[in-house]
């Protein structure tokens, strides 16, 4: 059996100009990055204002397991299936971070015969957007420490600088550091640390900005810390936002590529869903909705993370009204939630599946709270038995969700035709009353409580003294009307990654709260979630290599 990278390397790609012409994008708005990828000038969007929007379909998943769910693969395969049915469709997904590529998860360009290409480029440096985000973020970091060193006119309290540095790599050794050692010429010593680039507020701003002007204004509103008297200091106060915008002026343009079946795809932006808002850029989705009748987007990790933030933050910010949600799962993953070890997932185990299917039911319940029709995509494996797939189907139907088998990894668009039919039925015949879960006028603690209880299924929320103080301070400073972007483990509906299935009788602990004033949300950090991941004992990087002819192996 061919691996994902071998399938990708054998595929024949169309010139990116041909993909753009099929979308109706004039050559003058295309910025090529080689023959198979390009950026689309954001100015092109102004020419589309009189066009109606297409239908918006969100893809999410059940709680991740090492068995894999295939969310991105399903997103791509579903879009390919819609095109095979004669529909004008395209997809929008995020750019992969190098951290997971070299860590545990691997790439994020789909798999099998449902991939976006060129897969190697997309999974590695691509068009340089994440590098631009990292550089813009770290420019602000450098200007903060330089300002303090050069006399500190603004009176920044070095103990209250909240802006850290970023790196697009998993590196636990950099989580907590001391800066400015070595004497007077080398800066003022203070504690700080690194986060992974995709968790940067700059990445969130890039993905939530509507225009270059909006981008610059949001960057200027970033709060980097506080003065000795407690006043907030912004990037604009440091006169850093103009240069940051200069570094990001190309990155804000959506990236155009194609699937293995030559279906157009925007791959743009890369915020994580467990520590950021987790969906591709608003600019890419808005442009896609004007160019195609059906647009399939993906929210990171499971429905209580990426989908919740898409519904409560992204849709509210951009004015999106999703028409259907696809919830991806597998029999293997649900059996793992039922307690089956990975090495035994190929064996039928109805008892474990009955227990594990509660995780699926929990995610259907979560999505139903937003009033959007739900379609379960059961990503099929050859080891699945008829009894197992029947059990999952009955659980979905019991919770009033449509369900369809998906074989898009093996068969591409042809393997997603049943799923595409179910999605079209949900879009055009389903009952749709999309609404966010909370009002922005509610207190921050109330918004956190709503998500913890109604989405995670928690009995309540506990706060550290620091978190309580920060919430009180943020509300006093006028940030109480912001939405909340919960940072929580993706491995469980709770904040304990070891708890699988559908946990009950638990509480969520908020240990600290961060302000993202430019992005326009508050980040409560729950449990032991880290904003700088670490590498596993045997990182994926160990298997990646390049032969003498420059052919990459082991990337996925």
C-alpha positions as a printed NumPy array, in Angstrom:
array([[  0.   ,   0.   ,   0.   ],
       [  1.288,   3.441,  -0.938],
       [  1.865,   5.99 ,   1.793],
       [  0.285,   9.445,   1.699],
       [  3.501,  11.088,   0.536],
       [  4.011,   8.47 ,  -2.193],
       [  0.468,   9.054,  -3.468],
       [  1.07 ,  12.802,  -3.417],
       [  4.389,  12.55 ,  -5.244],
       [  2.836,  10.442,  -8.04 ],
       [ -0.053,  12.855,  -8.608],
       [ -0.077,  15.175, -11.608],
       [ -0.89 ,  18.773, -10.74 ],
       [ -2.388,  21.404, -12.99 ],
       [ -0.607,  24.758, -13.27 ],
       [ -1.971,  27.015, -10.555],
       [ -2.964,  29.591, -13.171],
       [ -5.395,  27.064, -14.632],
       [ -6.972,  26.454, -11.2  ],
       [ -7.311,  30.224, -10.767],
       [ -8.926,  30.657, -14.211],
       [-11.481,  27.967, -13.369],
       [-12.376,  30.029, -10.295],
       [-12.639,  33.202, -12.344],
       [ -9.595,  34.857, -10.759],
       [ -7.925,  37.242, -13.272],
       [ -4.185,  36.836, -13.777],
       [ -3.423,  40.3  , -12.399],
       [ -4.722,  39.227,  -8.963],
       [ -2.664,  36.028,  -8.856],
       [  0.734,  36.084,  -7.099],
       [  2.471,  32.807,  -8.096],
       [  4.815,  30.963,  -5.735],
       [  6.198,  28.559,  -8.325],
       [  3.978,  26.539, -10.668],
       [  1.574,  24.885,  -8.209],
       [  0.766,  27.419,  -5.509],
       [ -0.087,  31.098,  -5.425],
       [ -1.532,  33.882,  -3.34 ],
       [ -4.663,  35.754,  -4.384],
       [ -4.464,  39.504,  -3.917],
       [ -7.027,  40.555,  -1.312],
       [ -7.983,  43.444,  -3.591],
       [ -9.771,  40.891,  -5.778],
       [-12.452,  40.529,  -3.102],
       [-13.727,  44.042,  -3.801],
       [-14.743,  42.87 ,  -7.291],
       [-16.991,  40.167,  -5.82 ],
       [-19.274,  42.302,  -3.644],
       [-22.326,  41.887,  -5.876],
       [-22.141,  38.082,  -5.851],
       [-24.3  ,  36.062,  -3.433],
       [-22.586,  33.895,  -0.83 ],
       [-22.473,  30.129,  -1.24 ],
       [-23.42 ,  27.581,   1.406],
       [-20.997,  27.156,   4.311],
       [-20.269,  23.639,   5.609],
       [-18.136,  23.114,   8.731],
       [-16.166,  19.898,   9.352],
       [-15.281,  18.912,  12.917],
       [-14.689,  15.632,  14.788],
       [-15.088,  13.586,  17.933],
       [-12.38 ,  13.749,  20.606],
       [ -8.992,  12.901,  19.018],
       [ -7.313,   9.573,  19.715],
       [ -4.073,   7.947,  18.499],
       [ -6.329,   5.814,  16.253],
       [ -7.044,   8.88 ,  14.12 ],
       [-10.331,  10.324,  12.891],
       [ -9.439,  11.758,   9.458],
       [-11.022,  15.204,   9.733],
       [ -8.897,  17.007,   7.136],
       [ -9.03 ,  13.991,   4.818],
       [-12.828,  14.012,   5.091],
       [-12.974,  17.756,   4.442],
       [-11.021,  17.313,   1.216],
       [-12.801,  14.127,   0.13 ],
       [-16.239,  15.616,   0.764],
       [-15.4  ,  18.644,  -1.382],
       [-14.11 ,  16.388,  -4.15 ],
       [-17.336,  14.388,  -3.945],
       [-19.456,  17.522,  -4.256],
       [-17.54 ,  18.454,  -7.409],
       [-18.036,  14.936,  -8.808],
       [-21.773,  15.458,  -8.295],
       [-21.583,  18.544, -10.51 ],
       [-21.571,  21.108,  -7.711],
       [-19.352,  24.184,  -7.696],
       [-17.395,  23.629,  -4.489],
       [-14.063,  24.397,  -2.894],
       [-12.494,  23.996,   0.529],
       [-10.7  ,  26.167,   3.075],
       [ -8.311,  24.723,   5.662],
       [ -5.466,  25.931,   7.86 ],
       [ -1.749,  25.811,   7.168],
       [  0.12 ,  23.098,   9.088],
       [  2.476,  24.1  ,  11.883],
       [  5.98 ,  22.642,  11.826],
       [  5.549,  21.684,  15.486],
       [  3.086,  18.808,  14.882],
       [  4.782,  17.899,  11.578],
       [  7.984,  17.062,  13.445],
       [  6.264,  15.976,  16.66 ],
       [  3.456,  13.417,  16.974],
       [  0.553,  14.392,  14.746],
       [  2.377,  14.628,  11.42 ],
       [  1.243,  16.798,   8.525],
       [ -2.148,  18.367,   7.951],
       [ -2.72 ,  18.143,   4.216],
       [ -5.171,  15.231,   4.258],
       [ -4.326,  11.674,   3.291],
       [ -4.609,   8.96 ,   0.658],
       [ -6.54 ,  10.154,  -2.367],
       [ -7.979,  13.132,  -0.477],
       [ -5.025,  15.48 ,  -0.141],
       [ -4.198,  19.092,  -0.923],
       [ -1.078,  19.468,  -3.039],
       [  1.844,  20.101,  -3.195],
       [  1.735,  18.221,   0.09 ],
       [  5.434,  18.585,   0.964],
       [  5.396,  22.353,   0.456],
       [  2.158,  22.837,   2.407],
       [  3.441,  20.794,   5.36 ],
       [  6.787,  22.59 ,   5.478],
       [  7.505,  26.236,   4.617],
       [  4.677,  26.76 ,   2.068],
       [  4.445,  30.499,   1.228],
       [  6.146,  31.664,   4.416],
       [  3.04 ,  32.901,   6.258],
       [  3.906,  31.292,   9.588],
       [  7.464,  32.61 ,   9.329],
       [  6.027,  36.093,   8.753],
       [  3.796,  35.726,  11.83 ],
       [  6.767,  34.586,  13.934],
       [  8.929,  37.466,  12.737],
       [  6.237,  40.105,  13.307],
       [  5.569,  38.727,  16.795],
       [  9.262,  38.628,  17.728],
       [  9.875,  42.098,  16.299],
       [  7.421,  43.4  ,  18.889],
       [  9.21 ,  41.363,  21.57 ],
       [ 12.555,  42.873,  20.592],
       [ 11.126,  46.406,  20.568],
       [  9.712,  45.941,  24.068],
       [ 13.072,  44.955,  25.548],
       [ 14.885,  47.62 ,  23.536],
       [ 12.492,  50.286,  24.829],
       [ 13.129,  49.233,  28.416],
       [ 16.903,  49.199,  27.786],
       [ 16.907,  52.609,  26.089],
       [ 15.473,  54.579,  28.989],
       [ 11.919,  53.207,  29.247],
       [ 10.032,  56.439,  28.478],
       [  6.703,  54.651,  28.731],
       [  7.496,  53.358,  32.215],
       [  6.973,  49.68 ,  31.364],
       [  7.143,  47.471,  34.449],
       [  9.506,  44.611,  33.427],
       [  7.695,  42.33 ,  35.869],
       [  4.386,  42.901,  34.057],
       [  5.412,  42.359,  30.425],
       [  2.877,  39.801,  29.193],
       [  4.153,  39.529,  25.59 ],
       [  6.318,  36.423,  25.168],
       [  8.307,  35.204,  22.17 ],
       [  7.289,  32.501,  19.661],
       [  8.844,  29.691,  17.645],
       [  7.115,  27.355,  15.164],
       [  8.52 ,  24.251,  16.782],
       [  7.734,  22.061,  19.781],
       [ 10.427,  22.94 ,  22.333],
       [  9.558,  22.508,  26.013],
       [ 12.963,  23.873,  27.097],
       [ 11.911,  27.357,  25.997],
       [  8.625,  27.515,  27.908],
       [ 10.199,  29.55 ,  30.688],
       [ 13.39 ,  31.569,  30.255],
       [ 15.295,  34.531,  31.716],
       [ 16.187,  37.352,  29.306],
       [ 18.839,  40.039,  29.437],
       [ 21.618,  38.147,  31.223],
       [ 25.243,  39.138,  30.716],
       [ 25.384,  42.621,  32.155],
       [ 24.197,  46.136,  31.313],
       [ 24.868,  46.067,  27.519],
       [ 22.648,  43.014,  27.09 ],
       [ 19.352,  44.29 ,  28.464],
       [ 17.303,  44.246,  31.65 ],
       [ 17.023,  40.755,  33.147],
       [ 13.44 ,  39.519,  33.411],
       [ 11.48 ,  36.287,  33.212],
       [  9.672,  35.382,  30.002],
       [  9.182,  32.392,  27.71 ],
       [  8.241,  31.054,  24.292],
       [  4.903,  29.916,  22.865],
       [  4.42 ,  28.055,  19.598],
       [  3.904,  30.483,  16.688],
       [  0.413,  29.313,  15.8  ],
       [ -0.784,  30.242,  19.297],
       [  0.453,  33.813,  18.797],
       [ -2.101,  36.594,  18.964],
       [ -0.555,  37.799,  15.702],
       [ -1.72 ,  34.578,  14.023],
       [ -5.216,  35.057,  15.436],
       [ -5.229,  38.657,  14.22 ],
       [ -4.095,  37.609,  10.741],
       [ -6.938,  35.099,  10.536],
       [ -9.626,  37.419,  11.914],
       [ -8.686,  40.587,  10.007],
       [-10.888,  41.722,   7.133],
       [ -8.37 ,  43.973,   5.375],
       [ -4.863,  45.374,   5.602],
       [ -6.268,  48.409,   7.438],
       [ -8.079,  46.172,   9.924],
       [ -4.891,  44.118,  10.366],
       [ -2.83 ,  47.191,  11.23 ],
       [ -5.43 ,  48.525,  13.666],
       [ -5.695,  45.167,  15.444],
       [ -1.915,  44.863,  15.702],
       [ -1.819,  48.326,  17.253],
       [ -4.32 ,  47.245,  19.941],
       [ -2.145,  44.363,  21.195],
       [ -1.511,  44.825,  24.921],
       [  2.103,  43.879,  25.701],
       [  2.138,  44.646,  29.409],
       [  1.612,  47.376,  31.983],
       [  3.369,  50.407,  33.424],
       [  4.526,  50.799,  37.011],
       [  1.199,  52.547,  37.7  ],
       [ -0.845,  49.765,  36.051],
       [ -1.682,  51.412,  32.717],
       [ -1.865,  49.103,  29.674],
       [  0.863,  49.48 ,  27.02 ],
       [  0.052,  48.601,  23.411],
       [  2.039,  47.843,  20.279],
       [  0.879,  51.221,  18.963],
       [  2.419,  52.911,  22.009],
       [  5.732,  51.342,  20.984],
       [  5.163,  52.356,  17.335],
       [  5.647,  48.709,  16.343],
       [  2.385,  48.001,  14.497],
       [  3.402,  49.658,  11.23 ],
       [  6.508,  47.513,  10.817],
       [  4.574,  44.409,  11.908],
       [  2.011,  45.121,   9.195],
       [  4.808,  45.485,   6.642],
       [  5.975,  41.986,   7.546],
       [  2.42 ,  40.611,   7.163],
       [  1.178,  42.497,   4.089],
       [  1.738,  39.466,   1.83 ],
       [  0.72 ,  36.918,   4.438],
       [ -2.84 ,  38.306,   4.612],
       [ -3.463,  37.23 ,   0.992],
       [ -5.103,  33.748,   0.821],
       [ -3.035,  30.838,  -0.54 ],
       [ -4.513,  28.943,  -3.513],
       [ -3.651,  25.292,  -4.163],
       [ -5.526,  22.23 ,  -5.469],
       [ -6.577,  18.796,  -4.288],
       [ -5.369,  15.566,  -5.823],
       [ -8.496,  15.75 ,  -8.039],
       [ -7.743,  19.377,  -9.028],
       [-10.454,  20.906,  -6.83 ],
       [ -9.489,  24.451,  -5.736],
       [ -8.501,  24.974,  -2.12 ],
       [ -7.54 ,  27.947,   0.038],
       [ -4.971,  26.928,   2.68 ],
       [ -4.477,  30.003,   4.836],
       [ -3.701,  30.756,   8.466],
       [ -2.838,  28.263,  11.157],
       [ -4.19 ,  28.917,  14.667],
       [ -4.377,  25.855,  16.93 ],
       [ -7.843,  25.067,  18.268],
       [ -6.698,  23.966,  21.73 ],
       [ -4.861,  27.239,  22.48 ],
       [ -6.297,  29.626,  19.848],
       [ -9.497,  29.867,  17.763],
       [ -8.566,  27.082,  15.347],
       [ -9.931,  27.967,  11.897],
       [ -8.512,  29.325,   8.664],
       [ -8.631,  33.015,   7.791],
       [-11.842,  34.973,   7.401],
       [-10.451,  36.472,   4.19 ],
       [-10.08 ,  33.032,   2.586],
       [-13.561,  31.874,   3.604],
       [-15.223,  35.115,   2.521],
       [-13.562,  34.99 ,  -0.876],
       [-14.432,  31.316,  -1.313],
       [-18.096,  31.963,  -0.492],
       [-18.219,  34.461,  -3.364],
       [-16.461,  32.113,  -5.79 ],
       [-18.328,  28.844,  -5.177],
       [-21.813,  27.591,  -4.291],
       [-20.497,  25.304,  -1.538],
       [-17.519,  25.984,   0.725],
       [-16.228,  23.35 ,   3.144],
       [-14.165,  24.647,   6.075],
       [-12.521,  22.824,   8.963],
       [-12.262,  23.648,  12.648],
       [ -9.328,  22.203,  14.571],
       [ -9.558,  19.251,  16.943],
       [-13.025,  18.266,  18.223],
       [-16.34 ,  20.083,  18.365],
       [-15.888,  21.414,  21.915],
       [-12.781,  23.28 ,  20.763],
       [-12.58 ,  24.331,  17.105],
       [-16.291,  24.15 ,  16.324],
       [-17.291,  25.971,  19.526],
       [-14.869,  28.786,  18.719],
       [-15.962,  28.888,  15.084],
       [-19.583,  29.305,  16.159],
       [-19.007,  31.713,  19.042],
       [-16.035,  33.768,  17.784],
       [-15.418,  33.423,  14.039],
       [-19.026,  33.434,  12.83 ],
       [-19.873,  36.335,  15.122],
       [-16.8  ,  38.233,  13.921],
       [-17.312,  37.593,  10.199],
       [-21.096,  37.363,  10.004],
       [-21.027,  33.729,   8.844],
       [-24.112,  31.528,   9.114],
       [-23.071,  27.86 ,   8.708],
       [-25.567,  25.692,   6.819],
       [-24.443,  22.262,   8.094],
       [-21.827,  20.626,  10.3  ],
       [-20.04 ,  17.366,   9.47 ],
       [-18.887,  15.417,  12.537],
       [-16.105,  12.956,  11.639],
       [-15.53 ,   9.8  ,  13.656],
       [-14.321,   6.217,  13.291],
       [-15.268,   2.904,  14.865],
       [-11.63 ,   2.543,  15.932],
       [-11.575,   5.886,  17.746],
       [-14.852,   5.189,  19.526],
       [-13.601,   1.772,  20.656],
       [-10.518,   3.479,  22.066],
       [-12.861,   5.799,  23.991],
       [-14.458,   2.6  ,  25.261],
       [-11.161,   1.399,  26.69 ],
       [ -9.723,  -0.773,  23.899],
       [ -5.909,  -0.539,  23.574],
       [ -4.573,   0.553,  20.192],
       [ -3.166,  -2.88 ,  19.313],
       [ -6.631,  -4.471,  19.657],
       [ -8.665,  -1.954,  17.648],
       [ -8.906,  -4.283,  14.634],
       [-10.983,  -6.794,  16.617],
       [-14.755,  -6.494,  16.965],
       [-15.709,  -5.304,  20.443],
       [-19.35 ,  -4.31 ,  20.721],
       [-19.272,  -3.763,  24.491],
       [-16.405,  -1.27 ,  24.253],
       [-18.006,   0.442,  21.273],
       [-21.29 ,   0.871,  23.167],
       [-19.342,   2.658,  25.896],
       [-17.185,   4.683,  23.495],
       [-20.089,   5.815,  21.326],
       [-21.064,   8.101,  24.208],
       [-18.283,  10.399,  22.99 ],
       [-19.99 ,  10.652,  19.611],
       [-23.326,  11.357,  21.285],
       [-21.73 ,  14.105,  23.388],
       [-20.389,  15.86 ,  20.284],
       [-23.732,  15.609,  18.489],
       [-25.343,  17.203,  21.535],
       [-22.714,  19.978,  21.552],
       [-23.283,  20.839,  17.901],
       [-27.061,  20.688,  18.181],
       [-26.898,  23.537,  20.72 ],
       [-25.86 ,  25.886,  17.912],
       [-28.975,  25.085,  15.871],
       [-27.159,  23.783,  12.763],
       [-27.978,  20.403,  11.096],
       [-25.431,  17.686,  11.924],
       [-24.155,  14.956,   9.592],
       [-21.947,  12.2  ,  11.039],
       [-19.196,  11.044,   8.666],
       [-18.186,   7.515,   9.704],
       [-14.689,   7.198,   8.3  ],
       [-14.6  ,   3.531,   7.356],
       [-11.735,   1.093,   7.987],
       [-11.542,  -2.414,   6.511],
       [-11.525,  -3.919,  10.033],
       [-14.953,  -2.384,  10.832],
       [-17.693,  -5.005,  11.076],
       [-21.325,  -4.608,  10.012],
       [-22.426,  -4.877,  13.643],
       [-20.095,  -2.071,  14.661],
       [-21.093,   0.335,  11.9  ],
       [-24.756,  -0.438,  12.556],
       [-24.336,   0.407,  16.247],
       [-22.756,   3.786,  15.404],
       [-25.465,   4.529,  12.825],
       [-28.246,   3.854,  15.316],
       [-26.58 ,   6.106,  17.913],
       [-26.367,   8.976,  15.418],
       [-29.955,   8.548,  14.275],
       [-31.157,   8.355,  17.875],
       [-29.68 ,  11.812,  18.379],
       [-31.354,  13.078,  15.185],
       [-28.159,  13.329,  13.13 ],
       [-27.789,  12.139,   9.562],
       [-24.983,   9.629,   9.034],
       [-23.048,   8.334,   6.037],
       [-20.048,   6.087,   5.516],
       [-16.933,   7.709,   4.101],
       [-14.115,   6.014,   2.175],
       [-12.389,   9.126,   0.857],
       [ -8.879,   8.117,   1.951],
       [ -8.961,   5.076,  -0.321],
       [-11.24 ,   6.297,  -3.113],
       [-11.056,  10.08 ,  -3.134],
       [-14.238,  11.883,  -4.19 ],
       [-15.903,   8.631,  -5.255],
       [-15.646,   7.429,  -1.654],
       [-17.52 ,  10.476,  -0.38 ],
       [-20.593,  10.511,  -2.621],
       [-22.948,   9.121,   0.047],
       [-21.597,  11.648,   2.53 ],
       [-22.022,  14.466,   0.007],
       [-25.662,  13.476,  -0.562],
       [-26.327,  13.503,   3.188],
       [-24.638,  16.915,   3.522],
       [-26.647,  18.396,   0.637],
       [-29.829,  17.089,   2.227],
       [-28.861,  18.716,   5.537],
       [-27.978,  22.009,   3.833],
       [-31.189,  22.283,   1.824],
       [-33.72 ,  20.391,   3.941],
       [-32.363,  20.539,   7.484],
       [-33.715,  22.813,  10.158],
       [-31.217,  25.639,  10.583],
       [-31.401,  28.199,  13.36 ],
       [-27.752,  29.033,  13.969],
       [-27.067,  31.03 ,  17.114],
       [-24.044,  31.578,  19.408],
       [-24.23 ,  30.06 ,  22.878],
       [-23.815,  33.235,  24.913],
       [-24.324,  36.976,  24.701],
       [-21.236,  39.167,  24.636],
       [-22.794,  41.38 ,  27.302],
       [-22.596,  38.561,  29.858],
       [-19.754,  38.691,  32.421],
       [-16.583,  36.815,  31.452],
       [-17.03 ,  34.213,  34.196],
       [-20.585,  33.556,  32.992],
       [-19.369,  32.986,  29.427],
       [-16.71 ,  30.573,  30.678],
       [-19.351,  28.796,  32.761],
       [-21.696,  28.416,  29.77 ],
       [-18.977,  26.744,  27.704],
       [-17.858,  24.513,  30.577],
       [-21.371,  23.306,  31.379],
       [-23.149,  23.268,  28.024],
       [-20.224,  22.246,  25.804],
       [-17.815,  20.242,  27.966],
       [-20.497,  18.819,  30.255],
       [-18.747,  20.033,  33.417],
       [-20.534,  20.618,  36.716],
       [-18.821,  23.974,  37.134],
       [-15.615,  26.005,  36.992],
       [-12.899,  26.574,  39.589],
       [-10.498,  29.515,  39.336],
       [ -7.062,  30.113,  40.788],
       [ -6.7  ,  33.362,  42.717],
       [ -4.619,  34.763,  39.835],
       [ -7.342,  33.917,  37.295],
       [-10.044,  35.563,  39.419],
       [ -7.93 ,  38.689,  39.823],
       [ -7.219,  38.87 ,  36.083],
       [-10.895,  38.519,  35.119],
       [-11.847,  41.289,  37.546],
       [ -9.061,  43.513,  36.185],
       [ -9.977,  42.858,  32.517],
       [-13.618,  43.733,  33.13 ],
       [-12.588,  46.911,  34.914],
       [-10.457,  47.846,  31.895],
       [-13.421,  47.444,  29.506],
       [-12.725,  43.995,  28.046],
       [-15.721,  42.269,  29.61 ],
       [-17.684,  42.235,  26.339],
       [-15.064,  40.112,  24.57 ],
       [-15.845,  36.477,  23.665],
       [-13.75 ,  33.796,  25.39 ],
       [-11.314,  31.527,  23.563],
       [-10.801,  28.555,  25.851],
       [ -7.343,  26.922,  25.961],
       [ -7.887,  23.287,  26.946],
       [ -6.525,  19.835,  26.2  ],
       [ -7.825,  18.353,  22.961],
       [ -7.57 ,  14.795,  24.321],
       [-10.678,  14.914,  26.51 ],
       [-13.958,  16.754,  26.903],
       [-12.652,  17.582,  30.383],
       [ -9.415,  19.43 ,  31.174],
       [ -7.742,  16.123,  32.098],
       [ -6.241,  14.483,  28.972],
       [ -6.408,  11.011,  30.518],
       [-10.227,  11.009,  30.793],
       [-11.814,   9.52 ,  27.663],
       [-15.353,   8.934,  26.42 ],
       [-18.039,  11.199,  27.887],
       [-16.816,  12.237,  31.324],
       [-19.318,  13.191,  34.003],
       [-19.128,  14.734,  37.449],
       [-16.032,  16.829,  36.755],
       [-15.137,  20.496,  37.079],
       [-12.92 ,  22.687,  34.896],
       [-10.013,  24.594,  36.448],
       [ -8.98 ,  27.947,  34.963],
       [ -5.42 ,  28.534,  36.113],
       [ -4.73 ,  31.818,  34.298],
       [ -6.387,  34.23 ,  31.889],
       [ -4.703,  36.095,  29.031],
       [ -5.874,  39.109,  27.061],
       [ -5.762,  39.162,  23.245],
       [ -6.958,  42.719,  22.73 ],
       [ -6.033,  42.877,  19.053],
       [ -7.681,  39.565,  18.207],
       [-10.647,  40.627,  20.297],
       [-10.985,  37.757,  22.763],
       [ -9.99 ,  36.573,  26.24 ],
       [ -8.041,  33.301,  26.66 ],
       [ -8.806,  31.294,  29.831],
       [ -6.102,  28.616,  30.196],
       [ -7.51 ,  25.414,  31.676],
       [ -5.872,  22.519,  33.466],
       [ -2.312,  21.73 ,  32.412],
       [ -2.543,  22.81 ,  28.746],
       [  0.755,  24.252,  27.457],
       [  1.057,  27.033,  24.874],
       [  4.458,  25.588,  23.904],
       [  4.172,  21.823,  23.267],
       [  7.055,  19.377,  23.714],
       [  8.374,  16.632,  21.455],
       [  7.609,  12.949,  22.216],
       [ 10.318,  10.369,  22.966],
       [ 10.446,   9.443,  19.273],
       [  9.398,  12.529,  17.288],
       [  8.143,  12.211,  13.717],
       [ 11.252,  14.148,  12.649],
       [ 13.312,  10.974,  13.163],
       [ 11.589,   9.355,  10.153],
       [ 11.843,  12.335,   7.775],
       [ 14.656,  12.319,   5.232],
       [ 15.666,  13.538,   1.763],
       [ 17.386,  11.325,  -0.83 ],
       [ 20.181,  12.358,  -3.195],
       [ 17.628,  13.502,  -5.788],
       [ 15.86 ,  15.758,  -3.286],
       [ 12.841,  13.462,  -2.768],
       [ 11.382,  13.815,   0.721],
       [ 10.388,  10.644,   2.588],
       [  8.671,   9.923,   5.891],
       [  6.848,  13.255,   6.077],
       [  3.482,  11.586,   6.622]])
